[in-house]
Amino acid sequence: MENLDVMQYAVRYNAFLYSQIESSAANLPRDAVCLDHGAGRGRFLSMAKAIFGKMYAVEIDANYMIELSGLGAVVTNDLSGIPDNSIDVAWSFNVLEHIEDDQQTLKQLVRALKPGGRLVVFVPAFDCIYSKMDERVGHLRRYTLDDLFKKVTIAGAFVESTRYVDSLGFLAAWLYRITGGTGSLTENSIKLYDGMVFPLSQKLDLLTSCCFGKNVLLHATKRC
């Protein structure tokens, strides 16, 4: 099973990410418009369709595009297909690290937002834990808080918050790197981590989110 597919078993992890969408959509009208950048098989759009009136999805995999259309999303393989100033909430979860020109991609995401529209970005953190798993899934880089803050600001958005997420995941990734892991994820390993480690990591993050974690989470708004 591919790493993307096996992540369906990360129930708590996915719920955490979806909660970031929900919080960004708070107080928006029911006809609000969302954009999932790198939508995959529509894991988050399938949940988000209950709170948005219209959904856009950007995805380059032709088979996934068909599945996304089945969810009722307007699907395109490039951000250039998204109209200017049309999106209330956009999210990009674990996508920017795959893209050569991530700065231009962020500019395109901000372009698509309405003035005051909200952007949520979630990316892997710290090159020091870059491993065979990153290579296997095509990661070009990992980020720091400062890296992502600067890129999003240059793109034309106001950063409201940024923090590290999954402190125990950072330690696990470091061990994975030094022990030479193969880069493969399994259903059992994901369920174990999601059920036992990630909940503890969320508690520890209350103390460590300014310093380290496996990922960076950022919330921003488009300047009016």
DOZATI-964851 format. One line per 10 residues: number of its first residue (from 0); their letters; for each residue x negated, y negated, z of N, C-alpha, C, CB. Coordinates in pm, whole numbers, always signed. Atoms other than C-alpha are relative to their C-alpha. Glycine has a CB too. Layout:
# DOZATI-964851
NUM = A = X,Y,Z,X,Y,Z,X,Y,Z,X,Y,Z; ...
***
This chain:
# DOZATI-964851
0 = MENLDVMQYA = -84,+119,+0,+0,+0,+0,-88,-125,+0,+95,+0,+122; +78,+122,+8,-133,-343,-94,+16,-84,+127,+41,-82,-123; -2,+81,-122,-218,-589,+183,+122,-92,+7,-127,-82,+10; -116,+89,+1,+62,-827,+72,+125,+75,+43,+20,-60,-139; -120,-77,-32,+325,-554,+96,+2,+47,+145,+11,+119,-93; +4,-54,-135,+208,-414,+428,+32,-107,+105,-138,+61,+29; -30,+107,-95,+258,-755,+590,+149,-11,+33,-49,-133,-56; -142,-2,-35,+633,-691,+586,+21,+58,+139,+79,+80,-104; -12,-63,-132,+569,-491,+903,-46,-92,+113,-81,+129,+3; +43,+97,-101,+429,-796,+1083,+120,-86,+40,-118,-90,-53
10 = VRYNAFLYSQ = -128,+63,-28,+769,-886,+1224,-17,-128,+83,+92,+97,+74; +19,+117,-86,+655,-1126,+1498,-79,-109,-71,-71,+40,+130; +82,+94,+77,+394,-1289,+1276,+87,-73,-102,-115,+74,-72; -87,+62,+99,+651,-1350,+1002,+105,-89,+66,+68,+107,-85; -97,+82,-72,+903,-1479,+1256,-63,-132,+45,+56,+76,+121; +71,+122,-38,+643,-1727,+1380,-10,-95,-118,-141,+33,+54; +11,+85,+118,+584,-1856,+1028,+136,-57,-40,-62,+77,-117; -133,+50,+36,+955,-1879,+957,+46,-108,+97,+102,+115,-2; -39,+103,-97,+1001,-2079,+1277,-58,-136,-37,-47,+39,+141; +58,+127,+45,+773,-2343,+1123,+86,-62,-109,-144,+22,-52
20 = IESSAANLPR = -94,+49,+102,+1012,-2370,+829,+125,-55,+67,+37,+112,-100; -122,+42,-70,+1313,-2391,+1060,-18,-134,+70,+42,+105,+102; +22,+126,-71,+1160,-2667,+1269,-14,-117,-96,-126,+9,+88; +15,+106,+101,+1075,-2865,+955,+133,-36,-63,-99,+43,-108; -131,+23,+61,+1433,-2829,+831,+103,-52,+99,+51,+128,-61; -95,+47,-102,+1591,-2944,+1158,+57,-136,-40,-70,-10,+137; -73,+125,+26,+1853,-3217,+1106,+12,-35,-147,-67,-113,+72; -21,+24,+143,+1847,-3186,+727,+141,+43,-39,-107,+75,-85; -133,-42,+46,+2178,-3162,+538,-5,+139,-63,+56,-101,-101; -6,-137,+52,+2295,-2823,+411,-39,+9,-147,+139,+56,+19
30 = DAVCLDHGAG = +40,-2,+141,+2218,-2925,+52,-148,-32,-18,+84,-99,-80; +144,+27,+8,+1848,-2978,+133,-68,+100,-93,-64,+6,+140; +72,-78,+101,+1595,-2844,-116,-135,+43,+56,-19,-83,-131; +128,-50,-50,+1296,-2625,-32,-85,+54,-114,+23,+110,+105; +98,-55,+94,+986,-2502,-212,-93,+96,+73,-82,-113,-69; +94,-99,-51,+793,-2185,-137,-113,+13,-101,+70,+140,+26; +117,-3,+88,+446,-2217,-287,-77,+129,+22,-91,-123,+24; +58,-133,-15,+312,-1868,-352,+99,+91,+69,-132,-6,+78; -114,-62,-69,+643,-1703,-273,-8,+151,+11,+125,-36,-71; +10,-146,-7,+536,-1343,-332,+131,+66,-36,-44,+43,+139
40 = RGRFLSMAKA = -125,-72,+25,+837,-1114,-307,+119,-68,+66,-11,+143,+51; -111,+77,-54,+1045,-1379,-133,+31,+26,+146,+120,+27,-78; -22,-30,-141,+999,-1278,+229,+60,-119,+76,-131,+43,+67; -47,+117,-74,+1050,-1633,+357,+120,-66,-66,-112,-100,+15; -118,+55,+68,+1296,-1748,+92,+125,+78,+36,-21,+1,-151; -118,-80,-35,+1527,-1459,+181,+56,-41,+135,-36,+149,+1; -46,+51,-129,+1543,-1599,+533,+46,-145,-12,-112,+11,+105; -26,+144,+8,+1545,-1966,+433,+126,-35,-79,-118,-69,-62; -116,+35,+83,+1836,-1944,+189,+124,-32,+83,+31,+113,-96; -114,+30,-87,+2074,-1967,+486,+2,-147,+43,-4,+89,+122
50 = IFGKMYAVEI = +6,+138,-50,+1956,-2321,+567,-32,-102,-108,-104,-10,+109; +27,+92,+111,+1883,-2471,+224,+104,+17,-110,-142,+22,-57; -97,-6,+108,+2118,-2559,-58,-59,+39,-133,+67,-131,-13; +68,-35,+125,+1861,-2514,-335,-142,+40,+33,+3,-119,-101; +134,-52,-27,+1536,-2320,-346,-82,+3,-129,+8,+140,+63; +100,-16,+106,+1231,-2348,-570,-106,+98,+49,-63,-137,-40; +109,-93,-32,+963,-2081,-583,-108,-11,-106,+52,+146,+10; +115,-5,+90,+616,-2095,-735,-69,+133,+22,-98,-121,+23; +61,-133,-9,+472,-1752,-811,-57,+38,-136,+104,+106,+48; +65,-33,+128,+230,-1625,-1077,+21,+145,-41,-147,-28,+9
60 = DANYMIELSG = -21,-140,+33,+316,-1253,-1061,+136,+16,-69,-7,+89,+128; -123,-8,+81,+573,-1177,-1334,+106,+89,+65,-33,+53,-138; -97,-89,-65,+735,-890,-1142,+63,-67,+122,-67,+131,+41; -53,+71,-116,+770,-1098,-829,+94,-112,-43,-114,-58,+85; -86,+107,+50,+922,-1381,-1035,+142,+51,-24,-57,-59,-129; -132,-60,+23,+1208,-1148,-1131,+72,+19,+133,-13,+135,-75; -60,-20,-132,+1269,-1058,-767,+45,-132,+61,-100,+70,+93; -33,+131,-55,+1266,-1424,-668,+124,-60,-66,-117,-96,-15; -120,+47,+70,+1524,-1510,-933,+124,+66,+57,-11,+28,-151; -112,-73,-60,+1744,-1245,-777,+44,-56,+133,-38,+143,+17
70 = LGAVVTNDLS = -35,+65,-127,+1737,-1442,-453,+72,-133,-22,-125,-22,+83; -65,+126,+30,+1883,-1743,-632,-93,-118,-9,+103,-27,+101; +98,+108,+8,+1562,-1944,-649,-25,-42,-144,-131,+41,+66; +52,+49,+128,+1452,-2162,-939,-149,+33,+0,+27,-155,-21; +135,-56,-6,+1125,-1989,-1026,-86,-56,-112,+5,+153,-9; +98,+45,+98,+819,-2128,-1201,-136,+56,+39,-4,-156,-7; +133,-54,-31,+461,-2008,-1228,-103,-108,+26,-47,+87,-114; +94,+110,-18,+310,-2353,-1177,+72,-117,+66,-61,-43,-135; -61,+115,-68,+372,-2657,-959,+43,-111,-95,-97,-55,+100; -40,+102,+96,+399,-2872,-1270,+146,+14,-39,-88,+6,-124
80 = GIPDNSIDVA = -141,-22,+30,+745,-2719,-1314,+94,-52,+106,+24,+145,-20; -83,+55,-107,+869,-2882,-994,+16,-150,-20,-62,+31,+140; -20,+144,+23,+1028,-3228,-1041,-61,-86,+110,+149,-31,-11; +50,+98,-98,+878,-3533,-871,+108,-32,+104,-46,-129,-71; -89,+53,-105,+1033,-3641,-540,+130,+79,+14,+32,-145,-28; -120,-84,+1,+1273,-3346,-532,+14,+93,+119,+2,+81,-125; +5,-104,-102,+1177,-3136,-229,+7,-61,+140,-127,+85,-15; -8,+42,-140,+1279,-3182,+135,-104,+68,+87,+139,+28,+55; +98,-77,-78,+1059,-2907,+280,-75,+94,-94,+70,+80,+114; +84,-93,+76,+768,-2728,+113,-94,+71,+95,-80,-75,-112
90 = WSFNVLEHIE = +98,-73,-81,+550,-2457,+260,-93,+80,-90,+70,+93,+100; +103,-77,+70,+232,-2286,+148,-71,+85,+105,-102,-94,-78; +52,-91,-102,+145,-1983,+361,-102,+96,-62,+114,+79,+67; +106,-91,+46,-188,-1809,+295,-13,+1,-152,+27,+141,+50; +9,+12,+146,-214,-1940,-61,-119,-87,-43,+129,-59,-55; +102,+95,+45,-455,-2237,-86,-138,+61,-9,-4,-119,+92; +132,-62,-3,-754,-2019,-4,-30,+82,-125,-14,+88,+122; +18,-75,+125,-699,-1834,-334,-26,-92,-120,+124,+86,-27; -3,+93,+112,-705,-2149,-549,-131,-79,-7,+119,-96,+13; +127,+69,+19,-1022,-2301,-693,+12,-148,+35,-48,+16,-145
100 = DDQQTLKQLV = -18,+143,-25,-896,-2660,-694,+115,-20,+99,+29,-78,-134; -105,+13,-100,-702,-2666,-369,+41,-145,+21,-47,+60,+132; -34,+142,-15,-718,-3047,-356,+107,-42,-100,-125,-87,-17; -99,+33,+101,-527,-3082,-682,+134,+67,+30,-49,+41,-139; -122,-71,-37,-276,-2823,-563,+75,-75,+109,-31,+142,+45; -64,+78,-106,-209,-3024,-248,+60,-129,-54,-101,-32,+111; -55,+121,+61,-162,-3338,-457,+131,+31,-72,-101,-62,-98; -122,-40,+70,+97,-3152,-666,+113,+31,+98,-28,+123,-88; -101,-27,-102,+278,-3032,-355,+57,-130,+56,-60,+85,+114; -46,+127,-54,+295,-3384,-214,+80,-77,-105,-120,-85,+49
110 = RALKPGGRLV = -74,+65,+109,+406,-3520,-553,+145,+48,-5,-67,+28,-136; -133,-59,+9,+703,-3284,-546,+90,-37,+117,-11,+149,-10; -80,+35,-118,+814,-3392,-198,+74,-132,-19,-89,-8,+123; -67,+128,-12,+1074,-3659,-148,-78,-88,+98,+148,+19,+46; +59,+84,-104,+948,-3963,+45,+53,+43,+137,+31,-150,-26; -40,-52,-130,+952,-3842,+404,+17,+150,+3,+126,-64,+42; -9,-146,+5,+961,-3481,+286,-111,+66,+80,-4,+48,-144; +89,-67,-94,+785,-3225,+500,-77,+114,-66,+79,+53,+119; +89,-103,+53,+494,-2996,+420,-57,+81,+115,-114,-63,-85; +60,-90,-98,+382,-2692,+619,-105,+85,-72,+109,+91,+68
120 = VFVPAFDCIY = +110,-75,+60,+46,-2532,+539,-59,+94,+104,-110,-95,-57; +60,-101,-87,-97,-2213,+689,-107,+71,-81,+108,+102,+55; +114,-56,+73,-442,-2092,+584,-94,+71,+97,-76,-112,-77; +100,-64,-86,-724,-1870,+717,-105,-100,+46,-67,+118,-73; +96,+93,-60,-979,-2038,+941,-140,+60,+14,+49,-45,+137; +140,-27,-32,-1358,-2037,+976,-70,+99,-95,-9,+53,+140; +82,-82,+89,-1604,-1912,+716,-85,+102,+75,-90,-89,-84; +84,-93,-77,-1798,-1742,+996,+65,+136,+19,-32,-59,+136; -65,-131,-8,-1536,-1463,+998,+44,+49,-137,+120,-6,+95; -27,-47,+136,-1517,-1429,+619,-54,+142,-14,-63,-96,-108
130 = SKMDERVGHL = +36,-142,+1,-1523,-1053,+556,+40,+67,-131,+65,+71,+118; -41,-77,+118,-1460,-778,+303,+150,-8,-23,-43,+145,+15; -144,+17,+16,-1091,-824,+371,+30,-125,-81,+69,-6,+136; -17,+122,+78,-1116,-1181,+241,-35,+25,-147,-88,-113,+56; +41,-31,+137,-1302,-1056,-65,+106,+84,-71,-134,+75,+0; -96,-92,+59,-1046,-782,-126,+125,-72,-49,+38,+108,+100; -123,+69,+36,-753,-1022,-136,-24,-129,-77,+81,-30,+124; +30,+114,+86,-933,-1294,-332,-10,-134,+68,+102,-9,-102; +20,+128,-68,-1002,-1557,-69,-130,-66,-47,-4,+20,+154; +117,+76,+42,-1240,-1825,-195,-65,-73,+117,+38,-99,-108
140 = RRYTLDDLFK = +50,+79,-113,-1280,-1999,+141,+90,+23,+120,-8,-152,-35; -80,+15,-120,-1159,-2034,+497,-16,-146,+46,-42,+102,+113; -7,+142,-31,-1079,-2371,+657,-27,-29,+148,+135,-55,-39; -3,+53,-136,-1133,-2579,+969,+113,-102,+9,-139,-64,+40; -100,+105,-16,-889,-2829,+1117,-37,-124,-80,+17,-36,+148; +46,+121,+67,-1098,-3112,+978,+9,+14,-152,-144,-33,+41; -9,-24,+144,-1118,-2957,+630,+142,-27,-50,-41,+144,-34; -138,+7,+48,-743,-2926,+594,+59,-138,+23,+85,+106,+67; -48,+135,-29,-665,-3259,+760,-43,-97,-110,-52,-48,+137; +52,+92,+101,-886,-3445,+513,+65,+24,-136,-152,+14,-12
150 = KVTIAGAFVE = -56,-31,+131,-751,-3264,+207,+146,-43,-10,-12,+150,-28; -141,+37,+2,-387,-3320,+298,+16,-152,+3,+76,+64,+118; -4,+146,-4,-451,-3686,+380,-35,-59,-136,-97,-53,+107; +39,+47,+134,-628,-3740,+47,+114,+23,-99,-128,+71,-48; -111,-33,+91,-329,-3575,-124,+117,-97,+13,+47,+141,+27; -102,+101,-14,-108,-3854,+8,+105,+26,+106,+68,-16,-128; -95,-30,-108,+62,-3708,+314,-56,-45,+134,+32,+151,+4; +38,+36,-137,+59,-3811,+679,+3,+127,+84,+96,-109,+59; +9,-122,-80,-60,-3527,+902,+59,-27,+138,-147,+48,+12; -66,+15,-130,+169,-3495,+1203,-65,+87,+107,+148,+35,-11
160 = STRYVDSLGF = +64,-90,-97,-1,-3199,+1368,-83,+103,-73,+105,+69,+90; +82,-107,+54,-271,-2944,+1307,-64,+73,+117,-108,-54,-99; +55,-79,-110,-394,-2660,+1525,-43,+137,-50,+102,+15,+114; +38,-137,+28,-559,-2323,+1526,+105,+95,+58,-140,+32,+57; -97,-102,-38,-341,-2013,+1554,-68,+136,+5,+120,+3,-99; +44,-140,-12,-413,-1655,+1665,-145,+11,+46,+17,+71,-133; +134,-4,-60,-712,-1678,+1896,-54,+142,+10,+2,-63,+138; +46,-139,-6,-728,-1302,+1951,-27,+54,-140,+104,+88,+71; +26,-39,+138,-707,-1260,+1575,-138,-44,-46,+104,-58,-91; +136,+46,+31,-1025,-1465,+1547,-102,+101,+51,-26,-139,+62
170 = LAAWLYRITG = +94,-97,-57,-1204,-1223,+1779,+6,+133,-73,+30,+21,+149; -15,-126,+75,-1062,-922,+1595,-66,-11,-137,+149,+36,-15; +60,+20,+132,-1171,-1068,+1260,-153,-4,+9,+51,-129,-63; +145,+3,-20,-1520,-1133,+1396,-55,+142,+18,-36,-87,+122; +42,-140,-18,-1549,-771,+1513,+11,+77,-131,+85,+68,+109; -20,-65,+130,-1411,-656,+1178,-116,-31,-94,+133,-43,-63; +111,+41,+87,-1681,-853,+1000,-130,+70,+38,-19,-152,+6; +130,-54,-39,-1974,-730,+1206,-5,+152,-5,-36,-47,+140; -2,-146,+9,-1858,-367,+1195,+17,+49,-143,+111,+56,+86; -6,-37,+141,-1820,-375,+816,+128,+66,-42,-111,+90,-32
180 = GTGSLTENSI = -130,-54,+40,-1448,-309,+777,+17,+0,-151,+111,-80,+64; -15,-20,+145,-1333,-197,+432,+87,-105,-68,+57,+135,-27; -89,+100,+59,-1076,-472,+383,+141,+48,-19,-54,-43,-130; -134,-55,+17,-772,-244,+384,+82,-15,+128,-7,+147,-41; -93,+4,-111,-468,-292,+606,+96,+118,-13,+77,-134,+4; -95,-111,+2,-235,-8,+703,+125,-39,+77,-64,+128,+60; -125,+26,-71,+123,-1,+825,-20,+13,+151,+109,+96,-47; +19,-22,-144,+14,+138,+1162,-84,-109,+65,-66,+135,+23; +86,+104,-58,-262,-119,+1216,+75,-132,+11,-126,-18,-84; -79,+123,-4,-24,-404,+1132,+102,+5,+113,+70,-24,-135
190 = KLYDGMVFPL = -101,-13,-106,+248,-273,+1363,-63,-10,+138,+76,+133,-14; +69,+6,-129,+0,-228,+1647,-40,-144,+33,-124,+90,-2; +44,+138,-24,-145,-576,+1607,+119,-91,+25,-82,-52,-119; -116,+88,-9,+194,-740,+1559,+77,+22,+131,+93,+23,-118; -78,-31,-119,+352,-564,+1856,-72,-26,+130,+40,+140,-4; +73,+10,-126,+74,-587,+2113,-95,-120,+7,-79,+125,+21; +104,+102,-5,-199,-833,+2017,+55,-140,-31,-110,+34,-99; -46,+133,+41,-17,-1118,+1841,+81,-71,+109,+85,+12,-126; -71,+69,-108,+224,-1190,+2131,-95,-54,+108,+100,+93,+64; +99,+48,-97,-72,-1216,+2370,-80,-117,-57,-95,+114,+41
200 = SQKLDLLTSC = +75,+106,+66,-257,-1429,+2119,+77,-132,+3,-32,+39,-145; -81,+121,-4,+32,-1675,+2107,-7,-69,+136,+145,+32,-35; +13,+57,-135,+8,-1722,+2483,-138,-64,+19,+24,+109,+107; +135,+53,-12,-368,-1770,+2470,-19,-125,-85,-103,+105,-39; +11,+116,+89,-327,-2019,+2185,+35,-131,+71,+91,+18,-120; -35,+120,-75,-177,-2262,+2436,-124,-67,+58,+98,+33,+112; +125,+52,-55,-530,-2302,+2570,-108,-23,-105,-53,+95,+104; +111,-1,+95,-741,-2252,+2257,+30,-65,-134,-43,+140,-24; -40,+44,+134,-549,-2411,+1968,-81,-116,-55,+144,-38,+2; +83,+111,+49,-781,-2712,+1950,-140,+46,-38,-10,-108,+106
210 = CFGKNVLLHA = +139,-45,+12,-1094,-2498,+1935,-23,+110,-103,-49,+47,+132; +22,-111,+93,-1058,-2173,+1745,+126,+84,-15,-116,+88,+46; -109,-92,+31,-819,-1922,+1591,-26,+59,-137,+138,-72,+5; +18,-67,+129,-785,-1697,+1289,+54,-83,-115,+67,+136,+1; -66,+80,+103,-571,-1951,+1102,+11,-146,+42,+138,+57,-31; -33,+141,-23,-500,-2322,+1068,+145,-22,-40,-97,-95,-79; -138,+38,+28,-142,-2449,+1086,+8,-152,-2,+99,+59,+106; -11,+145,+15,-63,-2801,+963,+141,-39,-39,-101,-52,-104; -127,+62,+37,+257,-3007,+949,-28,-143,-46,+102,+2,+119; +20,+135,+53,+269,-3323,+739,+128,-51,-65,-116,-2,-103
220 = TKRC = -112,+61,+72,+514,-3566,+581,-56,-88,-112,+90,-82,+95; +40,+89,+109,+497,-3754,+254,+26,-144,+40,+76,+35,-130; -16,+141,-33,+441,-4123,+304,+112,-63,-83,-132,-76,-23; -112,+65,+69,+746,-4332,+216,-49,-119,-82,+107,-47,+102
***
